[in-house]
């Protein structure tokens, strides 16, 4: 064999070896699971007191289900829902009121519920009023706080009517968040405010100028919490969003089973006091699905919003619900639509 022919043969063997090695490496990577680049990147609207998204990210549940998550923090869930309009986030969560407002204005769908529309969860919404207000009857003619873009005007309407007062007999004062309400209540610029969660409840309860007058469990209002995204995202990434829902459900179950660790994570990431997380957790266990209570809550608030001109153009609620994702993830947790 000539030297030139030998060199050609050696070169061919080298090329074949490289190609075989590349094929084996590629097969190993395929067996190991999807590459990081194949994960669906999602910007998720969050708030500093919600444990579910942070546990899902911190403990690897998002990674497990192929989600590359970025949490974008807002003062309220309603602000997060509104950020969908300017494409600041891809997915948001919130109460019925901002969700309905969003789907009435654009190509968005509510695609799951957290399953937290319970009496226990409702009891965490506390009504704080100034000391001189001894009963609901004393609210007539007063200035009552509400966070803009939230369901609180609806709650005020129901609570006041229960106690013989019309909404027209009070003044609703729109505010940007609970901290603004706290300062206004302390200064006497408002007379009462609804607040939620262990941290805020303790903060407002410590006010010398105010006291707890009632809580939402004493009304028929039960606050649903749902997930919302654009129809385009849901259509283009169906399988990945099924994984997203499973990640949330697993994260919630993990937080409930490991409350001390969840409290440590919340303190490390957002400085929420551990005691507050431990108090909030058992009252708000997320179980992803879509219950009859979730449907009825949305339907009731939609009717209120349409009747009061908050939603300018009525729509069929079922057309704004896309439950195929949650039905795929948890088929036994989804109520049939009417």
C-alpha positions in Angstrom: 0.0 0.0 0.0 1.4 3.4 -1.0 2.0 6.0 1.6 -0.5 8.4 0.0 -3.2 5.7 0.0 -2.4 4.9 3.6 -2.8 8.6 4.6 -6.2 8.7 2.8 -7.4 5.6 4.6 -6.3 7.0 8.0 -8.1 10.3 7.3 -11.3 8.5 6.3 -11.1 6.4 9.5 -10.6 9.6 11.6 -13.7 11.2 10.0 -15.8 8.1 10.6 -14.7 8.0 14.2 -15.7 11.6 14.7 -19.1 11.0 13.1 -19.7 8.0 15.3 -18.7 9.8 18.4 -21.1 12.7 17.6 -23.9 10.3 16.9 -23.4 8.5 20.3 -23.2 11.9 22.1 -26.4 13.1 20.5 -28.1 9.9 21.5 -26.9 10.3 25.1 -28.3 13.8 25.2 -31.6 12.6 23.8 -31.9 9.9 26.4 -31.0 12.3 29.2 -34.0 14.5 28.4 -34.7 17.8 26.6 -31.9 20.3 26.4 -32.3 23.5 28.3 -32.8 25.4 25.0 -35.9 23.4 24.3 -37.7 24.6 27.5 -40.5 27.0 27.0 -39.5 30.4 28.3 -42.3 32.0 30.3 -42.5 35.4 32.1 -45.0 34.9 34.9 -46.7 37.7 36.9 -46.3 37.2 40.6 -46.6 38.9 44.0 -44.4 38.8 47.0 -46.8 36.8 49.2 -47.6 34.0 46.7 -45.6 30.8 47.5 -46.6 28.6 44.6 -44.6 30.1 41.7 -41.5 30.6 43.9 -41.5 27.0 45.2 -42.1 25.8 41.6 -39.0 27.7 40.5 -36.8 27.2 43.5 -37.4 23.4 43.9 -37.1 22.6 40.2 -40.7 21.8 39.4 -40.7 24.2 36.4 -37.4 22.7 35.1 -38.8 19.1 35.6 -41.8 20.0 33.3 -39.8 21.9 30.7 -40.5 25.5 31.8 -37.8 28.1 31.9 -39.6 30.5 34.2 -38.9 34.2 35.0 -41.0 35.6 37.8 -42.0 39.3 37.4 -43.2 40.8 40.7 -46.1 43.2 41.0 -47.9 44.9 43.9 -51.2 43.2 43.2 -52.3 40.3 41.0 -54.5 42.8 39.1 -51.4 44.7 38.0 -49.9 41.5 36.8 -53.0 40.7 34.7 -52.9 44.2 33.2 -49.3 43.7 32.2 -50.5 41.1 29.7 -51.8 43.9 27.6 -48.3 45.3 27.0 -46.7 41.9 26.7 -44.6 42.4 29.9 -45.6 38.9 31.0 -46.9 35.7 29.3 -49.0 34.3 32.1 -50.8 36.0 35.0 -53.0 34.9 37.9 -55.6 36.9 39.7 -59.1 37.1 41.1 -62.3 36.9 38.9 -62.6 40.7 38.5 -59.3 41.5 36.7 -59.5 38.2 34.7 -63.0 39.0 33.4 -61.9 42.6 32.6 -58.9 41.2 30.6 -60.8 38.6 28.6 -63.5 41.2 27.8 -60.9 43.3 26.1 -58.7 41.0 24.1 -57.7 37.6 22.8 -57.1 36.0 26.2 -58.5 32.9 28.0 -58.8 31.8 31.5 -57.3 28.3 31.5 -57.4 27.0 35.1 -58.4 27.8 38.6 -56.4 27.5 41.8 -59.3 25.9 43.7 -59.1 28.4 46.6 -62.7 29.8 46.5 -63.4 28.3 50.0 -64.8 29.6 53.3 -61.4 29.3 54.9 -59.7 31.4 52.2 -62.5 34.0 52.4 -62.0 34.4 56.1 -58.5 35.8 55.4 -60.1 38.9 53.8 -60.5 41.2 56.8 -62.4 44.4 56.9 -60.7 47.1 59.0 -62.5 50.2 60.0 -61.7 53.2 62.1 -62.5 52.9 65.8 -65.6 55.0 65.8 -67.3 52.7 63.3 -68.9 50.1 65.6 -71.1 48.3 63.1 -71.7 48.0 59.4 -74.6 50.6 59.7 -72.0 53.2 60.7 -70.4 52.9 57.2 -73.2 54.9 55.6 -71.8 58.2 54.3 -68.2 57.1 54.8 -65.1 56.9 52.5 -64.3 53.3 51.7 -61.1 52.1 50.1 -60.7 49.8 47.1 -57.7 48.7 45.1 -58.1 49.8 41.5 -58.8 47.0 39.0 -59.8 44.5 41.7 -63.1 42.9 42.8 -63.3 45.0 46.0 -66.1 47.3 44.7 -68.2 44.2 44.1 -67.4 43.0 47.7 -68.4 46.4 49.1 -71.6 46.3 47.2 -72.6 42.8 48.5 -71.5 43.6 52.0 -73.3 46.9 52.2 -76.5 45.6 50.7 -76.4 42.8 53.3 -76.5 45.6 55.9 -79.1 47.8 54.3 -76.8 50.3 52.7 -76.7 51.2 49.0 -73.4 51.7 47.2 -74.6 55.2 46.3 -74.7 56.0 50.0 -70.9 55.7 50.4 -67.9 57.1 48.7 -65.5 54.6 47.1 -61.9 55.8 47.1 -59.6 54.1 44.5 -56.1 53.4 45.6 -53.0 51.8 44.2 -52.4 49.2 46.8 -52.7 48.1 50.4 -49.8 50.2 51.6 -51.6 53.3 50.4 -54.8 52.2 52.1 -52.9 51.7 55.3 -51.5 55.2 55.4 -54.9 56.7 54.4 -56.7 54.7 57.2 -54.2 55.8 59.7 -54.6 59.5 58.7 -58.4 59.3 58.6 -58.5 60.0 54.8 -60.6 56.8 54.5 -62.8 55.1 57.0 -62.5 51.4 56.1 -60.6 49.0 53.9 -60.5 45.3 53.0 -57.1 43.6 53.2 -55.7 40.1 52.7 -53.0 37.9 54.2 -51.3 37.4 57.5 -48.7 40.2 57.0 -51.3 42.8 56.1 -53.9 41.6 58.7 -51.3 41.9 61.5 -50.1 45.3 60.2 -53.7 46.8 60.0 -54.6 45.1 63.3 -51.8 47.0 65.0 -53.3 50.4 64.0 -54.5 52.3 67.1 -57.0 54.1 64.9 -58.7 51.0 63.5 -60.2 47.6 64.4 -61.4 44.5 62.6 -65.1 44.9 61.7 -65.8 41.7 59.6 -64.3 39.2 57.2 -65.4 38.1 53.8 -66.6 34.6 55.0 -69.5 36.5 56.5 -70.7 37.4 53.0 -71.7 35.2 50.1 -68.6 36.3 48.1 -66.0 33.6 47.4 -63.0 34.8 45.6 -61.8 32.5 42.7 -58.2 32.7 41.5 -57.5 31.8 37.9 -54.7 31.7 35.4 -54.8 33.6 32.2 -52.8 33.8 29.0 -53.1 34.8 25.4 -55.0 32.5 23.0 -51.9 32.5 20.8 -49.7 31.1 23.7 -52.2 28.5 24.6 -52.6 27.4 21.0 -48.9 27.3 20.2 -47.6 25.6 23.4 -50.4 23.3 24.5 -48.2 20.4 25.8 -45.8 22.8 27.6 -48.6 24.5 29.4 -50.0 21.2 30.5 -46.6 20.7 32.1 -46.8 24.2 33.6 -50.1 23.3 35.4 -48.6 20.1 36.7 -45.6 22.0 38.0 -47.8 24.4 39.9 -49.9 21.6 41.4 -46.7 19.7 42.5 -45.2 22.9 43.9 -48.4 23.6 46.0 -48.4 20.1 47.4 -44.7 20.4 48.2 -45.3 23.7 50.1 -48.1 22.2 52.1 -46.1 19.2 53.0 -43.0 21.2 53.8 -44.2 24.5 55.3 -41.0 25.3 57.2 -38.9 25.0 54.1 -41.4 27.0 52.1 -41.3 29.7 54.8 -37.5 29.8 54.6 -37.6 30.1 50.8 -40.1 33.0 51.0 -38.0 34.8 53.6 -34.8 34.3 51.6 -36.3 35.6 48.3 -38.8 38.3 49.3 -38.2 38.7 53.0 -41.7 37.7 54.0 -41.7 36.8 57.7 -41.7 33.1 58.2 -44.6 33.3 60.7 -46.7 35.0 58.0 -46.0 32.2 55.4 -46.8 29.6 58.0 -50.2 31.2 58.8 -51.1 31.7 55.1 -50.2 28.3 53.7 -52.9 26.1 55.2 -55.6 28.6 54.3 -54.6 28.7 50.6 -53.7 25.3 49.2 -53.7 25.5 45.5 -55.2 22.5 43.7 -55.2 23.2 40.0 -58.5 22.4 38.3 -61.8 24.1 37.5 -64.6 23.6 39.9 -68.3 24.5 39.9 -67.5 27.1 42.5 -64.9 28.7 40.2 -67.5 28.8 37.4 -70.2 30.3 39.5 -67.9 32.9 40.9 -66.9 34.1 37.4 -70.5 34.1 36.2 -71.7 36.1 39.2 -69.0 38.7 38.9 -69.4 39.0 35.1 -73.1 39.7 35.5 -72.3 42.4 38.1 -69.6 44.0 35.9 -71.9 44.1 32.9 -74.8 45.5 34.8 -72.6 48.3 36.3 -70.9 49.2 33.0 -67.5 47.9 34.1 -67.6 45.6 31.1 -68.9 47.6 28.2 -69.7 44.7 25.9 -71.2 41.5 27.2 -69.8 38.1 26.1 -70.4 34.4 26.5 -68.3 33.3 29.5 -67.8 29.8 28.1 -66.1 31.3 25.0 -63.4 32.8 27.3 -62.7 29.6 29.1 -60.1 27.2 27.6 -60.1 24.2 29.8 -58.4 21.7 27.5 -55.1 22.1 29.2 -56.3 21.6 32.7 -58.5 18.7 31.6 -55.4 17.0 30.1 -53.5 17.6 33.3 -56.2 16.8 35.8 -59.2 15.2 34.1 -61.1 14.5 37.4 -60.9 18.1 38.6 -62.7 19.9 35.8 -66.4 20.6 35.9 -68.3 20.2 32.6 -69.3 23.6 31.2 -73.0 24.4 30.9 
